């Protein structure tokens, strides 16, 4: 289902690390700067969706729950080092 505009803000421990507008369901990639995770053994990842709404508000059904986005998987991998040119 395509979206007109569904903004998402990603934060780690409250610090904004990325923003994007979802235009359709699918896979999205976000690069986290090493400096954000340096020295951390754990962190909180937040995905904020200020345009989240309920199916009732959209006229879909009577469900009043505010729904943002569904996350099926999150993978955090160490990126390969970039070579200096």
C-alpha positions as CSV (number, residue, x, y, z in Angstrom):
1,X,0.0,0.0,0.0
2,X,1.6,3.3,-1.0
3,X,1.6,6.2,1.4
4,X,1.3,9.9,0.5
5,X,3.9,10.7,3.1
6,X,4.7,8.8,6.3
7,X,7.7,10.5,8.0
8,X,9.9,8.4,10.2
9,X,12.6,9.7,12.6
10,X,15.2,7.2,13.9
11,X,17.0,8.0,17.2
12,X,19.6,6.2,19.3
13,X,19.4,7.2,23.0
14,X,17.5,10.3,22.0
15,X,20.0,11.5,19.3
16,X,18.5,11.8,15.8
17,X,20.5,9.5,13.4
18,X,18.2,9.6,10.4
19,X,14.9,10.7,8.8
20,X,13.0,9.5,5.8
21,X,9.6,9.4,4.3
22,X,8.1,6.0,3.8
23,X,6.3,5.8,0.4
24,X,5.5,2.1,0.5
25,X,6.0,-1.0,2.6
26,X,9.4,-2.5,2.1
27,X,13.0,-2.6,3.2
28,X,14.7,0.5,4.5
29,X,18.4,0.9,5.4
30,X,19.9,3.3,7.9
31,X,23.6,3.8,8.5
32,X,24.5,4.5,12.1
33,X,27.7,6.5,12.5
34,X,30.3,4.6,14.5
35,X,30.7,7.6,16.8
36,X,27.1,7.2,18.0
37,X,27.7,3.7,19.3
38,X,31.3,4.1,20.4
39,X,31.8,2.9,24.0
40,X,28.2,1.6,24.3
41,X,27.3,-1.9,25.3
42,X,23.6,-1.3,24.8
43,X,21.4,1.5,23.4
44,X,17.7,2.4,22.8
45,X,16.6,2.6,19.1
46,X,13.4,4.7,18.6
47,X,11.5,4.9,15.4
48,X,9.2,7.9,15.7
49,X,6.1,8.2,13.5
50,X,4.4,11.5,14.0
51,X,1.8,10.9,11.3
52,X,0.7,7.6,12.9
53,X,-3.1,7.4,12.9
54,X,-5.9,4.9,13.6
55,X,-7.8,2.8,11.0
56,X,-10.9,4.5,12.3
57,X,-9.6,7.9,11.4
58,X,-8.8,6.6,8.0
59,X,-12.3,5.3,7.6
60,X,-11.1,1.7,7.2
61,X,-12.8,0.2,10.3
62,X,-13.7,0.9,13.9
63,X,-10.2,0.2,15.3
64,X,-9.2,3.2,17.4
65,X,-5.6,2.1,18.0
66,X,-2.9,4.5,16.8
67,X,-0.8,2.5,14.4
68,X,2.7,3.5,13.2
69,X,4.8,1.0,11.3
70,X,5.3,-2.7,11.5
71,X,8.9,-3.9,12.0
72,X,9.5,-7.4,10.9
73,X,13.3,-7.4,11.4
74,X,16.1,-5.2,12.5
75,X,19.7,-6.2,11.7
76,X,22.7,-4.3,13.0
77,X,25.9,-5.2,11.2
78,X,29.4,-3.8,11.3
79,X,30.0,-2.0,8.0
80,X,33.2,-2.8,6.1
81,X,35.9,-0.2,6.5
82,X,36.1,2.3,3.7
83,X,39.4,2.6,1.9
84,X,41.0,6.0,1.7
85,X,41.4,7.4,-1.8
